[in-house]
């Protein structure tokens, strides 16, 4: 497959210490890296330090870089081993998650000869600061990509710092997605902060409604009867999840029943919303048991994810479930970062992979009224009682165990042209384009 003009420009300019592509999703930022840049860098290593691939997690690194690389370079790309290394073009390369500093602690202190970074804006800043001090060979290079974030993000500050950086910015029209797909994506993200970031490739602050698609077109997301809808759309539930958010002073306790189909469509099936002032631990457990019975009667066995800050209340739910012989398992919620939860929900809505039973009025209101905190520099929801954060938390606890698979279902992966990929088997790259 021929390179785009922007990709060719990158190969001509990427001889700097830091070489970074920012911009829209699906704009071809990563393709030139796994097709040309990474193989070229690795085959040129002198053995003076480690070679490292970093992504938000090892899973995203596998999905975004290693998996498509295998399609272009069969037999040259191994699998990530238990020691966090992978064989690439005959070189031993570390493959690490960069969302938490502890994930890279085992190589802290080492010299890095080459680093490739995927989804940099999702990393821990501590990891990046550590990386800067270890990229210390005279000929060390860093190549990386990311979607833009808010204008105050730590990585944006680095890009504006005057370091030896070659930087490109991509819009979605710079890429290789079919025109009709690009137009659909533009329609799906219009009105959200992700239109600015994922379509226009801009560093934009999150403002106003968090879920404007739902707020302006609520009826499109509602279904009257989930069982009838599933039957009419030839879908079956693959997972049944319950989410529990325990209310404190001035907030409510929320139960959500969420179904996930085999094609990764998410449906809010049922809910319970209780004024926490009416509850004590025993009454809470009984109300939860009643909710589980109702959901179980309609949909079967489930798994429950509950707010992990309330261990005493969770044990109460566990004991009640066991005593009543109910078919659910109560475990702690993971409580992923808010921005990741927001991102997943927006993408599910954009791809029409999220629906709400009409009877779940609290869930509808929560999606309609959630707004970003105007005083936060990150993508944080305003939590001052003006919107139903409890319902949002309970919903998110229910689906977050399936975060990676749901994200994969709503993203549009680039499928390499296997027949055209042969042109990249010359590691010198397209003639006259490589100056690294």
Secondary structure, 3 states (H helix, E strand, C coil): CCCCHHHHHHHHHCCCCEEEEEECCCCCCCHHHHHHHHHHHHHCCCCCCEEEEEECCHHHHHHHHHHHHHHHCCCCECCCCCCCEEEECCEEEEEEECCCHHHHHHHCCCCEEEEEECCHHHCCHHHHHHHHHHCCCCCCEEEEEECCCCCCCHHHHHHCCCCCEEEEEECHHHCCCCHHHHHHHHHHHCCCHHHHHHHCCCCCCCCCECCHHHHHCHHHHEECCHHHHHHHCCCCEEEEEEEEECCCCCCEEEEEEEEEECCCCEEEEEEEEEEHHHCCHHHHHHHHHHHHHHHHHHHCCEEEEECCCCHHHHHHHHHHHHHHCCCEEEEECCCCCHHHHHHHHHHHHHCCCEEEECCCHHHHHHHHHCEECCCCCCCCECCCCCCCHHHHHHHHHHHHHHHHHHHHHHCCCCCCCCCHHHHHHCCCCCCCCCCC
